[in-house]
Amino acid sequence: MVTTAQARALTNYRKRLSKRGLARFEVLGLDSDRELVRAFARRLAENDSEAAEIRASVRTKVAPDARPKGGILAMLRSWPLADLDLSRPVVKPREIDL
């Protein structure tokens, strides 16, 4: 199978992107938001501490209810009363005269 120069160039470009930890994807949005989305993507691609803050801020605005799985279990495990010994001594039953 013969690959064209354009197909090889695209394959090489995608390999270079993946080595840098980046991916190319397409989104749909308003035409007026095009530059905003591009600037946002460029800013996040820098992957520094400020980009992490932006990510966290946007994540809380876009998906405020997205909580990591196992949160309740972790909370119960860290609860101080989880280590209580609730065992009771075995006592012989009393005899009752009826």
C-alpha positions in Angstrom: 0.0 0.0 0.0 1.4 3.3 -1.0 1.2 6.3 1.4 1.2 9.8 0.1 3.5 12.4 1.4 0.6 14.2 3.0 -0.4 11.1 4.9 3.1 10.5 6.1 3.4 14.2 7.1 0.2 13.9 9.2 1.4 10.7 10.8 4.7 12.3 11.7 3.0 15.4 13.1 0.8 13.3 15.3 3.7 11.4 16.6 5.6 14.6 17.5 2.5 15.9 19.3 2.1 12.7 21.3 5.8 12.8 22.4 5.1 16.2 23.8 2.0 14.9 25.6 -0.4 16.7 23.4 -3.3 15.6 21.3 -5.2 17.2 18.5 -9.0 17.2 18.7 -11.9 19.0 17.3 -14.6 20.9 19.2 -17.9 22.5 18.2 -18.7 26.0 19.4 -19.8 29.5 18.4 -17.7 31.2 15.7 -17.4 34.2 18.1 -15.7 32.0 20.7 -13.0 30.6 18.3 -10.2 32.8 19.5 -11.1 32.3 23.1 -11.1 28.5 22.8 -7.7 28.6 20.9 -6.2 30.9 23.5 -7.5 28.7 26.3 -6.1 25.6 24.7 -2.7 27.3 24.2 -2.6 28.4 27.8 -3.5 24.9 29.1 -0.9 23.3 26.8 1.9 25.1 28.7 1.1 22.7 31.6 2.6 24.9 34.3 1.2 25.7 37.8 -1.0 28.5 36.5 -2.5 26.2 33.9 -3.3 23.7 36.7 -5.1 26.5 38.6 -7.0 27.4 35.4 -7.9 23.8 34.9 -9.2 23.4 38.5 -11.2 26.6 38.3 -12.9 25.7 35.0 -13.5 22.2 36.2 -15.5 23.4 39.2 -17.5 25.8 37.0 -18.2 23.2 34.3 -18.7 20.1 36.4 -19.2 21.2 40.1 -20.6 17.8 41.1 -17.8 15.7 39.7 -16.3 14.1 42.8 -13.7 11.3 42.8 -15.0 7.8 43.3 -14.5 6.3 46.8 -14.9 9.6 48.6 -17.4 8.3 51.1 -15.3 5.2 51.8 -12.2 7.3 52.4 -14.1 9.6 54.7 -15.4 6.7 56.7 -12.0 5.2 57.0 -10.5 8.4 58.3 -13.3 8.9 60.8 -11.9 8.8 64.3 -14.7 6.7 65.7 -14.0 3.9 63.2 -11.4 2.5 65.6 -13.9 2.1 68.5 -14.1 -1.3 70.1 -17.9 -1.9 70.3 -17.6 -5.5 71.5 -19.5 -6.4 74.7 -18.6 -9.1 77.2 -20.7 -12.2 77.2 -22.9 -12.4 80.3 -25.0 -15.4 81.5 -28.7 -14.6 81.3 -30.5 -14.0 84.6 -33.0 -16.5 85.8 -36.5 -15.0 86.2 -39.3 -16.4 88.4 -42.6 -16.1 86.8 
